[in-house]
C-alpha cells in the first residue's frame, strides 16, 4: 500500500489541465461548487468506480478532492489499497476557494444542499438537545443519548472519521441518482 500524496492548491491549479479530478463529496456539496472539470463520485461509490479510476490513471494523474481533505484522504487510501495511485488536494475545496481559485457551480442546480459538516452539526445538536430535554421531562436516562453523541464526536475527532456523516450520506438528498453516476463514470471512461 502506498501513502497518498498531496498537492497544494497552487500546484493543483497549474496542473489542472493534465489531472483527472474526482470530487468525493455528496452530489449536493458538489453542486454548491467544485473544481473546474471535476467529476463527482461520492466516497461511498469509490469501489464501484474503481475500474474506471484505474483506467484514468493510465492516461495521467488523478487528484481526489473533498471539502477539507479528510474524505479525499480516505478515498486515496481505498484507491492505494487497490493499487491505484492518487493525490489529494491539501485543504480541499475550502482551501481552493480561500486561495482565490474559481469554483464551478452547475446552472442546473435547483437547490443548494448543505455541506456534510453542516448537516452533521445540525443533527448532533438536535440529538443532544432532544436527549437533554427528554432527560428533564421524561426520564434522566435520556441524557445518556446526549452523552453518546458527545462520545461519538470525540471519537470522530481522534480518528478523523465520522460515522454520523457516513449515515447522513445515505439519505436520498445526499445520494447520486443512478443515471448521474452512470453518466459520470462514462465521462471518466471517455476522457
C-alpha positions as CSV (number, residue, x, y, z in Angstrom):
1,X,0.0,0.0,0.0
2,X,1.4,3.4,-0.9
3,X,1.0,6.6,1.1
4,X,-1.3,9.1,-0.7
5,X,0.5,12.3,-1.9
6,X,-0.9,15.7,-1.5
7,X,-1.0,18.7,-3.8
8,X,-1.2,22.3,-2.7
9,X,-3.9,24.4,-4.3
10,X,-1.5,26.5,-6.5
11,X,0.3,23.4,-7.8
12,X,-3.1,21.7,-8.5
13,X,-4.3,24.8,-10.3
14,X,-1.2,24.8,-12.6
15,X,-1.6,21.1,-13.4
16,X,-5.4,21.1,-13.6
17,X,-5.4,20.6,-17.4
18,X,-3.4,17.3,-17.0
19,X,-5.3,15.9,-14.0
20,X,-8.4,13.8,-13.7
21,X,-10.1,15.4,-10.8
22,X,-12.6,13.3,-8.7
23,X,-14.7,15.1,-6.1
24,X,-15.8,12.6,-3.5
25,X,-18.4,14.8,-1.7
26,X,-22.1,14.3,-1.9
27,X,-23.9,15.5,-5.1
28,X,-25.4,18.4,-3.2
29,X,-22.0,19.5,-1.9
30,X,-20.5,19.1,-5.4
31,X,-23.3,21.3,-6.9
32,X,-22.5,24.0,-4.4
33,X,-19.1,24.5,-6.0
34,X,-16.4,22.2,-7.3
35,X,-13.0,22.4,-9.1
36,X,-13.2,23.1,-12.8
37,X,-13.6,19.8,-14.7
38,X,-14.1,17.7,-11.5
39,X,-16.2,14.6,-11.7
40,X,-18.5,13.7,-8.8
41,X,-18.0,10.2,-7.4
42,X,-19.1,10.2,-3.8
43,X,-16.8,8.4,-1.4
44,X,-19.2,5.5,-0.8
45,X,-19.2,4.9,-4.6
46,X,-15.4,4.7,-5.0
47,X,-15.4,0.9,-5.0
48,X,-17.9,0.8,-7.8
49,X,-15.9,3.3,-9.8
50,X,-12.6,1.6,-9.2
51,X,-12.1,0.1,-12.7
52,X,-12.8,3.4,-14.4
53,X,-10.5,5.3,-12.0
54,X,-7.8,2.7,-12.6
55,X,-8.3,3.3,-16.3
56,X,-8.0,7.1,-15.8
57,X,-4.5,6.6,-14.2
58,X,-3.3,5.1,-17.4
59,X,-3.9,8.5,-19.1
60,X,-2.5,10.7,-16.3
61,X,-2.5,11.6,-12.6
62,X,-5.7,11.5,-10.5
63,X,-6.5,14.2,-8.0
64,X,-9.1,13.4,-5.3
65,X,-10.9,16.4,-3.6
66,X,-13.5,16.9,-0.9
67,X,-14.4,19.9,1.3
68,X,-11.5,19.8,3.7
69,X,-9.3,16.9,2.7
70,X,-10.4,14.2,5.1
71,X,-12.7,12.3,2.8
72,X,-10.3,12.6,-0.1
73,X,-7.5,11.1,2.1
74,X,-9.8,8.2,2.9
75,X,-10.6,7.8,-0.8
76,X,-6.9,7.8,-1.7
77,X,-6.3,5.1,1.0
78,X,-9.0,3.0,-0.6
79,X,-7.5,3.5,-4.0
80,X,-4.0,2.7,-2.8
81,X,-5.2,-0.5,-1.2
82,X,-6.5,-1.4,-4.7
83,X,-3.2,-0.5,-6.4
84,X,-4.3,2.9,-7.7
85,X,-2.1,5.9,-7.0
86,X,-3.9,9.3,-6.5
87,X,-3.1,12.6,-4.8
88,X,-5.4,14.6,-2.6
89,X,-5.9,18.4,-2.6
90,X,-4.5,19.9,0.6
91,X,-7.3,21.6,2.4
92,X,-9.9,20.6,-0.1
93,X,-12.3,22.9,-1.9
94,X,-12.3,25.1,1.1
95,X,-8.6,25.9,0.7
96,X,-9.1,26.1,-3.1
97,X,-11.7,28.9,-2.7
98,X,-9.8,30.6,0.2
99,X,-6.8,30.9,-2.1
100,X,-8.9,32.7,-4.7
101,X,-9.3,29.9,-7.2
102,X,-12.6,29.6,-9.1
103,X,-15.3,27.0,-8.2
104,X,-17.7,25.9,-10.8
105,X,-21.4,25.7,-10.0
106,X,-23.8,23.9,-12.3
107,X,-26.5,26.2,-13.6
108,X,-29.0,23.3,-13.4
109,X,-28.6,23.1,-9.6
110,X,-32.1,24.0,-8.4
111,X,-31.4,23.8,-4.7
112,X,-28.4,24.2,-2.5
113,X,-27.8,21.2,-0.2
114,X,-25.9,21.9,3.0
115,X,-22.4,20.6,3.2
116,X,-21.8,17.4,5.2
117,X,-20.1,19.1,8.1
118,X,-23.1,21.5,8.5
119,X,-25.5,18.5,8.3
120,X,-23.5,16.7,11.0
121,X,-23.5,19.8,13.3
122,X,-27.3,20.2,12.9
123,X,-28.0,16.5,13.5
124,X,-25.7,16.3,16.5
125,X,-27.1,19.5,18.0
126,X,-30.7,18.3,17.6
127,X,-30.0,14.9,19.2
128,X,-28.1,16.5,22.1
129,X,-30.9,19.0,22.8
130,X,-33.5,16.3,22.4
131,X,-31.7,14.0,24.8
132,X,-31.3,16.8,27.4
133,X,-35.0,17.8,27.0
134,X,-36.3,14.3,27.3
135,X,-33.9,13.8,30.3
136,X,-35.5,16.7,32.2
137,X,-39.1,16.0,31.1
138,X,-39.4,12.2,30.8
139,X,-36.6,10.4,32.5
140,X,-32.9,11.3,33.3
141,X,-31.7,8.2,31.4
142,X,-32.4,10.1,28.2
143,X,-29.4,12.3,29.0
144,X,-27.2,9.3,28.0
145,X,-28.3,10.0,24.4
146,X,-26.5,13.4,24.6
147,X,-23.5,11.7,26.3
148,X,-23.4,9.2,23.4
149,X,-23.3,11.9,20.8
150,X,-20.5,13.7,22.8
151,X,-18.5,10.5,22.8
152,X,-19.1,10.0,19.1
153,X,-17.9,13.5,18.4
154,X,-14.7,12.9,20.4
155,X,-14.1,9.6,18.7
156,X,-14.7,11.3,15.3
157,X,-12.1,14.0,16.1
158,X,-9.5,11.5,17.3
159,X,-9.8,9.1,14.4
160,X,-10.6,11.7,11.7
161,X,-13.7,9.7,10.7
162,X,-17.3,10.4,11.1
163,X,-20.0,7.7,11.5
164,X,-22.8,10.3,11.5
165,X,-21.6,11.7,8.2
166,X,-21.4,8.2,6.7
167,X,-25.0,7.6,7.8
168,X,-26.2,11.1,6.6
169,X,-24.5,10.4,3.2
170,X,-27.0,7.6,2.7
171,X,-30.0,9.9,2.8
172,X,-31.7,10.4,-0.5
173,X,-30.8,14.1,-0.9
174,X,-27.1,13.2,-0.4
175,X,-27.0,10.3,-2.9
176,X,-26.4,10.5,-6.6
177,X,-29.1,9.4,-8.9
178,X,-28.1,6.2,-10.6
179,X,-28.2,7.9,-14.1
180,X,-26.0,10.7,-12.8
181,X,-23.4,8.3,-11.5
182,X,-23.5,6.2,-14.7
183,X,-23.0,9.4,-16.8
184,X,-20.1,10.4,-14.6
185,X,-18.4,7.0,-15.0
186,X,-19.0,7.1,-18.7
187,X,-17.4,10.6,-18.8
188,X,-14.4,9.2,-16.8
189,X,-14.0,6.4,-19.3
190,X,-14.1,8.7,-22.3
191,X,-11.6,11.3,-21.0
